[in-house]
Amino acid sequence: MKISFSIQAWEEYLYFQSQDKKTLKKINELIKDIERNGALNGIGKPEKLTNNLSGLYSRRINDKDRLVYKLENDFIVILQ
């Protein structure tokens, strides 16, 4: 699978690269796990979002942050 980032998600990813290596490592682990296990299996308590976020998924990065993504064709699209 290929990985794509929204503009906001990419800016946050770059921030973590320079400011918070621990969180960056966790984000990378979650992305690799999505590639291996799909949207709803694996680490980070994956969950399908509902209502106006229908079609999106989230996983826990830490107690306060979530990785929000969707699967589209052969892409993992990181939204937040």
C-alpha positions as a Markdown table, in Angstrom:
| # | Residue | x | y | z |
|---|---|---|---|---|
| 1 | Met | 0.0 | 0.0 | 0.0 |
| 2 | Lys | 1.0 | 3.6 | -0.6 |
| 3 | Ile | 0.8 | 6.3 | 2.0 |
| 4 | Ser | -0.7 | 9.7 | 1.4 |
| 5 | Phe | -1.0 | 12.6 | 3.9 |
| 6 | Ser | -3.5 | 15.5 | 4.0 |
| 7 | Ile | -1.7 | 18.9 | 4.2 |
| 8 | Gln | -2.6 | 19.2 | 7.9 |
| 9 | Ala | -1.5 | 15.7 | 8.7 |
| 10 | Trp | 1.8 | 16.2 | 6.9 |
| 11 | Glu | 2.5 | 19.4 | 8.8 |
| 12 | Glu | 1.8 | 17.6 | 12.1 |
| 13 | Tyr | 4.1 | 14.7 | 11.0 |
| 14 | Leu | 6.9 | 17.2 | 10.2 |
| 15 | Tyr | 6.4 | 18.8 | 13.6 |
| 16 | Phe | 6.8 | 15.4 | 15.4 |
| 17 | Gln | 9.9 | 14.7 | 13.3 |
| 18 | Ser | 11.6 | 17.7 | 14.8 |
| 19 | Gln | 10.0 | 18.0 | 18.2 |
| 20 | Asp | 8.7 | 14.6 | 19.5 |
| 21 | Lys | 10.6 | 11.5 | 18.3 |
| 22 | Lys | 8.6 | 9.2 | 20.7 |
| 23 | Thr | 5.3 | 10.2 | 19.1 |
| 24 | Leu | 6.8 | 10.0 | 15.6 |
| 25 | Lys | 7.9 | 6.4 | 16.3 |
| 26 | Lys | 4.4 | 5.4 | 17.5 |
| 27 | Ile | 2.8 | 7.0 | 14.4 |
| 28 | Asn | 5.2 | 5.1 | 12.1 |
| 29 | Glu | 4.4 | 1.8 | 14.0 |
| 30 | Leu | 0.7 | 2.4 | 13.6 |
| 31 | Ile | 1.1 | 3.1 | 9.8 |
| 32 | Lys | 3.1 | -0.1 | 9.4 |
| 33 | Asp | 0.5 | -2.0 | 11.3 |
| 34 | Ile | -2.3 | -0.7 | 9.1 |
| 35 | Glu | -0.4 | -1.9 | 6.1 |
| 36 | Arg | 0.0 | -5.4 | 7.6 |
| 37 | Asn | -3.4 | -5.9 | 9.4 |
| 38 | Gly | -5.9 | -3.6 | 7.6 |
| 39 | Ala | -8.1 | -0.9 | 9.0 |
| 40 | Leu | -9.7 | -2.5 | 12.0 |
| 41 | Asn | -7.1 | -5.0 | 13.3 |
| 42 | Gly | -3.8 | -4.5 | 15.2 |
| 43 | Ile | -2.4 | -2.1 | 17.7 |
| 44 | Gly | -3.7 | 1.3 | 18.8 |
| 45 | Lys | -7.3 | 0.2 | 19.5 |
| 46 | Pro | -8.5 | 0.7 | 15.9 |
| 47 | Glu | -12.1 | 1.9 | 15.5 |
| 48 | Lys | -14.5 | 2.8 | 12.7 |
| 49 | Leu | -15.8 | 6.3 | 13.1 |
| 50 | Thr | -19.4 | 7.2 | 12.6 |
| 51 | Asn | -21.9 | 9.9 | 11.8 |
| 52 | Asn | -20.2 | 12.8 | 9.8 |
| 53 | Leu | -16.9 | 10.9 | 10.0 |
| 54 | Ser | -18.3 | 7.7 | 8.4 |
| 55 | Gly | -15.7 | 5.9 | 6.3 |
| 56 | Leu | -12.8 | 7.0 | 8.5 |
| 57 | Tyr | -10.9 | 5.1 | 11.1 |
| 58 | Ser | -8.8 | 6.1 | 14.1 |
| 59 | Arg | -6.1 | 4.6 | 16.3 |
| 60 | Arg | -4.6 | 5.8 | 19.5 |
| 61 | Ile | -1.2 | 7.4 | 19.3 |
| 62 | Asn | -1.2 | 8.2 | 23.0 |
| 63 | Asp | -3.8 | 9.2 | 25.7 |
| 64 | Lys | -4.8 | 12.5 | 23.9 |
| 65 | Asp | -3.8 | 12.1 | 20.2 |
| 66 | Arg | -5.4 | 9.9 | 17.5 |
| 67 | Leu | -4.3 | 8.9 | 14.0 |
| 68 | Val | -7.3 | 9.4 | 11.7 |
| 69 | Tyr | -7.1 | 7.7 | 8.3 |
| 70 | Lys | -9.1 | 6.1 | 5.5 |
| 71 | Leu | -8.3 | 3.4 | 3.0 |
| 72 | Glu | -8.8 | 4.4 | -0.6 |
| 73 | Asn | -8.0 | 2.0 | -3.4 |
| 74 | Asp | -4.3 | 1.1 | -2.8 |
| 75 | Phe | -3.7 | 4.1 | -0.5 |
| 76 | Ile | -3.6 | 4.7 | 3.3 |
| 77 | Val | -4.7 | 8.4 | 3.5 |
| 78 | Ile | -3.6 | 10.0 | 6.8 |
| 79 | Leu | -6.0 | 12.8 | 7.6 |
| 80 | Gln | -4.9 | 13.8 | 11.1 |
